[in-house]
Amino acid sequence: MRNRLVAILVVMAALTVAGLAFPLGASSATGRTQELWFSRYVDAEWFADLAAEAMTTGNIESLVLAMRRYHDLYGDSVMVVDAAGREVANTGVPSDDPAVIAMLTEARRNRHARQPPHRLRPWDPETMLIALPVGRGVRIEGAVLIEASTDEAIEDIEDGLAIITVLSWTALAVFAVAAVLLSRWILGPLMRLSNSVRRLTASLPKPAATVTSGAMQRHYSGPPEVRTLAQSFDSMALAVTESVDAQRQLVADTAHAIRNPLAALAIRLESLERFIPEEGAAAYRRTSYQVDRLSSVLDGLLRLAVAETPTGFAAAHPDGDWPRECVVRHVVADRVDEWQPAFEAADMTLNLGTSPVPDDLVAAIPGQVLDQILDVVLSNASRYAGVGAATRVTIETVQKCVEIAVADDGLGVSPAELDQLVNRFFRGASASAGGTGLGLSIAAALATQHGGELSVESVQPRGLRIVVRVPVWAT
């Protein structure tokens, strides 16, 4: 692919250089041709004046002397004829040349050329003819013709073309080197990525044939290397998809495998409670507490695994009719009512603040998912805000998002712990016993899965504010 890219760049550079060189060479040749023609045209006018004076006075000596000096100085021959075409003076112009005869005839008819000829080329004749009439207006007394040498002008044109050619090849060589460097810079990372993807794909389990039949038969266009990279990436994506499915299935199977014996263990412990002597009651309660805590951790891990499943995977939405939106105020008001007794039991207050949003504002998140998120946030507030704390829930719209904030004036956490509260199994230093440290991780994963986010902020002078932002439902 690198060679093809270099060839394409060089061809484009060659076309660009040629597009500049040819007009430049043509312009240079035209300029030099016009310079020669205009200079000789002016000379012809001067000889025409001398010839008119000589024909009037009948003395051509000064005219002949000027013509000879001109021939000696420039090497160009001059010929003067009268109105009848008879030769008056000549310093070497072939009078029997048909071209000379034709130009003199046209000049005597006052129909001589007034514009320079087309640009000279290296293979053009060695002489250029310039003819002018002698006399003014309709009184034509003869004609003057200069046979100008084009050798020097053609040499200048050839020199200019040679310089342009050398510069063009030099520019083309520079472009070629730049093309090689540019291709390495562009394609180097792509080739390394292709090799890495190929090696990684080879090391991954092969996707099942039923899964690969559709995606692996895609038809890509472009260079073969890019097509190979795209196919390798598809294979890797399929393998990763199957790995994620297998991981999710492993978590589900493990949960079922652990849940049953754990439930049986809890039942046996409960049945043994009446047989536990007084001296072993404390150890029994600690054992029961650890079993309950293990059950909570297991439930949290299951919910987290589901929450972190990408939206594109089938298990995230098992039903095609699964609702993907909800009326925010209804869900929030329901959760506040549901958690009100828990807050009152903990000697705390919970209220839903007045919010400047429509009652029918719809968010792009299923109601069941928003329930789970708010349950986590309100559960944390009821557990850790502290006795006497007041918790307030508000709803606002910020740009195209719905912002649900749960703020309390409780104990709060230290600034160093704010960013860690959403990490798995992290518990603040002031947190009371109980809890698994997975709640906010689950809530954050659920919000992210549906295009939103969860953030934790401090409240001044004390307290904690947890904000859930989810997109507004776009109809």
GIGI-V683475 format. One record per backbone hydrogen bond with DSSP energy under -1.0 kcal/mol. NH is the residue of the N-H (numbers start at 1). CO is the residue of the C=O. If there is no record, write none. Layout:
nh->{NH & NH}
co->{CO & CO}
//
This chain:
nh->{5 & 6 & 7 & 8 & 9 & 10 & 11 & 12 & 13 & 14 & 15 & 16 & 17 & 18 & 19 & 20 & 21 & 22 & 24 & 25 & 26 & 27 & 28 & 29 & 30 & 31 & 32 & 33 & 34 & 35 & 36 & 37 & 38 & 39 & 40 & 41 & 42 & 43 & 44 & 45 & 46 & 47 & 48 & 49 & 50 & 51 & 52 & 53 & 54 & 55 & 56 & 57 & 58 & 64 & 65 & 66 & 67 & 68 & 69 & 70 & 71 & 72 & 73 & 74 & 75 & 77 & 79 & 80 & 81 & 82 & 83 & 85 & 88 & 89 & 91 & 97 & 101 & 102 & 103 & 104 & 105 & 106 & 107 & 108 & 109 & 110 & 111 & 124 & 128 & 130 & 132 & 134 & 139 & 140 & 141 & 143 & 144 & 145 & 146 & 147 & 148 & 148 & 150 & 154 & 155 & 156 & 157 & 158 & 159 & 160 & 161 & 162 & 163 & 164 & 165 & 166 & 167 & 168 & 169 & 170 & 171 & 172 & 173 & 174 & 175 & 176 & 177 & 178 & 179 & 180 & 181 & 182 & 183 & 184 & 185 & 186 & 187 & 188 & 191 & 192 & 193 & 194 & 195 & 196 & 197 & 198 & 199 & 200 & 201 & 202 & 203 & 204 & 212 & 213 & 216 & 218 & 227 & 228 & 229 & 230 & 231 & 232 & 233 & 234 & 235 & 236 & 237 & 238 & 239 & 240 & 241 & 242 & 243 & 244 & 245 & 246 & 247 & 248 & 249 & 250 & 251 & 252 & 253 & 254 & 255 & 256 & 257 & 258 & 259 & 260 & 262 & 263 & 264 & 265 & 266 & 267 & 268 & 269 & 270 & 271 & 272 & 275 & 276 & 280 & 281 & 284 & 285 & 286 & 287 & 288 & 289 & 290 & 291 & 292 & 293 & 294 & 295 & 296 & 297 & 298 & 299 & 300 & 301 & 302 & 303 & 304 & 305 & 306 & 307 & 308 & 309 & 313 & 316 & 317 & 322 & 326 & 328 & 331 & 332 & 333 & 334 & 335 & 336 & 337 & 338 & 339 & 343 & 344 & 345 & 346 & 347 & 348 & 349 & 351 & 353 & 357 & 361 & 363 & 364 & 365 & 370 & 371 & 372 & 373 & 374 & 375 & 376 & 377 & 378 & 379 & 380 & 381 & 382 & 383 & 384 & 385 & 388 & 389 & 391 & 392 & 393 & 394 & 396 & 398 & 401 & 402 & 403 & 404 & 405 & 406 & 407 & 408 & 409 & 411 & 417 & 421 & 423 & 425 & 426 & 431 & 442 & 443 & 444 & 445 & 446 & 447 & 448 & 449 & 450 & 451 & 452 & 453 & 455 & 457 & 459 & 465 & 466 & 467 & 468 & 469 & 470 & 472 & 473}
co->{1 & 2 & 3 & 4 & 5 & 6 & 7 & 8 & 9 & 10 & 11 & 12 & 13 & 14 & 15 & 16 & 17 & 18 & 20 & 21 & 22 & 23 & 24 & 25 & 26 & 27 & 28 & 29 & 30 & 31 & 32 & 33 & 34 & 35 & 36 & 37 & 38 & 39 & 40 & 41 & 42 & 43 & 44 & 45 & 46 & 47 & 48 & 49 & 50 & 51 & 52 & 53 & 54 & 60 & 61 & 62 & 63 & 64 & 65 & 66 & 67 & 68 & 69 & 70 & 71 & 147 & 145 & 89 & 143 & 86 & 141 & 82 & 80 & 80 & 78 & 94 & 97 & 98 & 99 & 100 & 101 & 102 & 103 & 104 & 105 & 107 & 106 & 121 & 148 & 146 & 144 & 142 & 136 & 138 & 134 & 81 & 132 & 79 & 130 & 77 & 128 & 146 & 126 & 150 & 151 & 152 & 153 & 154 & 155 & 156 & 157 & 158 & 159 & 160 & 161 & 162 & 163 & 164 & 165 & 166 & 167 & 168 & 169 & 170 & 171 & 172 & 173 & 174 & 175 & 176 & 177 & 178 & 179 & 180 & 181 & 182 & 183 & 184 & 187 & 188 & 189 & 190 & 191 & 192 & 193 & 194 & 195 & 196 & 197 & 198 & 199 & 200 & 208 & 209 & 212 & 215 & 223 & 224 & 225 & 226 & 227 & 228 & 229 & 230 & 231 & 232 & 233 & 234 & 235 & 236 & 237 & 238 & 239 & 240 & 241 & 242 & 243 & 244 & 245 & 246 & 247 & 248 & 249 & 250 & 251 & 252 & 253 & 254 & 255 & 256 & 258 & 259 & 260 & 261 & 262 & 263 & 264 & 265 & 266 & 267 & 268 & 272 & 273 & 277 & 278 & 280 & 281 & 282 & 283 & 284 & 285 & 286 & 287 & 288 & 289 & 290 & 291 & 292 & 293 & 294 & 295 & 296 & 297 & 298 & 299 & 300 & 301 & 302 & 303 & 304 & 306 & 310 & 313 & 314 & 319 & 363 & 361 & 327 & 328 & 329 & 330 & 331 & 332 & 333 & 334 & 335 & 339 & 340 & 341 & 342 & 344 & 343 & 389 & 391 & 393 & 355 & 358 & 326 & 471 & 363 & 366 & 367 & 368 & 369 & 370 & 371 & 372 & 373 & 374 & 375 & 376 & 377 & 378 & 379 & 380 & 381 & 347 & 386 & 349 & 407 & 351 & 405 & 403 & 401 & 398 & 470 & 396 & 468 & 394 & 466 & 392 & 464 & 390 & 385 & 414 & 418 & 420 & 437 & 423 & 428 & 438 & 439 & 440 & 441 & 442 & 443 & 444 & 445 & 446 & 448 & 447 & 469 & 467 & 465 & 463 & 457 & 406 & 455 & 404 & 453 & 402 & 400 & 362}
//
